Amino acid sequence: MDDDQSVPPVVLLVDDDETARFLHRQALEPAGFEIVEAEDGAAALEAFAITMPDIVVLDVLMPEMDGFAVCQAIRAMPRGRNTPILMATGLDDVSSINRAYLVGATDFIVKPISCLVLPHKIRYMLRAYHLAEAERIAGLGNFLWMPRSPLIECSSEMLSVFGMGNSPAPQSVRTLLRHVFSTDRAMLIRAVRGAFEGSRIQLDHRIVTPLGEVRTLSLRAEVVGADGAPRYLQGSYQDITARKRIECELMTARDEAQAGNAAKSKFLADMIHELHGPLNAILNCSELITNQVFGPIYEHRYIELAKKIWTSGHGILSILIHGSTIAQLEAERFELTFERLDLCEVARSTLAEFEQRDWGVDKEVFFETDGEQLTVDADRRAVQQMLLKLLSNTVLFSPARTAIRVSVTRTDNGYLRVSIADTGIGTTAAEAGTGVRPFGQIDGGFPTGSGGEGLGVSIVSKLIEYHGGRLTVVSLPQKGTQISLDFPAARLTEKISGSRNAADISNSLSGGERTAPDTTITIDQHLESATSILSVQ
């Protein structure tokens, strides 16, 4: 019993002597134990079934049903298999002690019982029981070996781990070594030798049980012993067969997923390459027809059909380009050229290009900044593409003539933020998460086909990640959406330039290994009532 244990352990006292029970109660209750009494064997079994005690103190000599029979009956009960049983007897012959252990007694104590000793004896037995239970649940077994001794002291759980029964007993070193896999045996012996030279043993190895079952065990051990005293090896074994099997299955699944992903990327790249040629021919021919290069076409419906072919072809080309881009980004083969940029200047020039395009002519765009020159180290083409893709996404999910606000500001944590906000249909957090993933499309209630191929925002998310920044989406259904790109501010002591792949650039900007995106919660001042928030970093 631990001193801070909130629930007192229950002790079942079984003795036909009322005076003995009274004395035992007087010794145990002040020590923090709860007492249940039984005056004979039948009453003991009934009390055990009702109270489920933590330990039983059992007298041997009782009328009708002696303590040996009671102990054997308790061991046959569902909760009685492992409950500690302390046999109390005045018999001092070895045969009675052996019989007590044979029927399942945990330990014995000689009567008359010392009232000073009894609480300590019970505490010790309960601690040993709890330790054994913990070892059993964890599949953990202990051992102790004196060097040069042919025997190893093994706990019952250790022998169970080796498949050699469940009663604690010394075992031959040779016997245990014979169960170790032959390919692991030399490694184990070297580890034991190293332990006696000052090293700790932390080793996983395989065994074969007497029934032929292969198990993987985790061995942890060290040499202990005070100065001048004999040193011995003390350690534990744990059965980790199930864990190792799961690890192997997970590694196999990971390898299969990586192989499948590589095959998918190769197939996508090959498909895009093969489609580019025929698609360019279709686009060129439709343009020739539309412009009537080889002479006038008197039936103008053919010209309109050619224009539709050209428009549809360009839509397919856009899908191919986006598919190729996302494949290169995921494979970390996308080339970026970093230079020092004024983010305000890039945003203004991109907005001017956006307003000249067909999908930007009916939009009212407002630009604002809190500084005239906010510099970042970035790829100009990539920054422009990110802004154009987010602006086109805004067009898709907001009615005509909806105002769009673009801002370039500094954040509290030293980043430079480009935000694009609208007052369109908005979305939920779950839908926003879908929109960030490749081929994820948001059902905004628009006519079929207006939602794009679901690659634009995922490309932006990858590109900003490779710039060492993050993409944040703040949205509320029927209120609007704000998408922000956070760039690390330009470093004063270092100028990044030259063409490198995305992985190298990401590591350079982040100062080390790139971490996986995480999710954070933010509240945007433009949408104070927003409740659907997604941040991908």
Helices and strands as residue ranges (DSSP letters): E 10-14, H 18-28, G 29-31, E 34-38, H 41-51, E 55-59, H 67-75, E 85-89, H 94-102, E 107-110, H 117-138, E 140-145, E 151-154, H 156-161, E 169-172, H 173-179, H 182-195, E 201-208, E 214-224, E 232-239, H 241-290, H 300-330, E 335-342, H 343-356, G 358-360, E 364-369, E 375-378, H 380-396, E 403-410, E 415-422, H 429-436, H 456-466, E 470-476, E 480-488, E 498-501, H 502-510, G 525-527, E 532-536
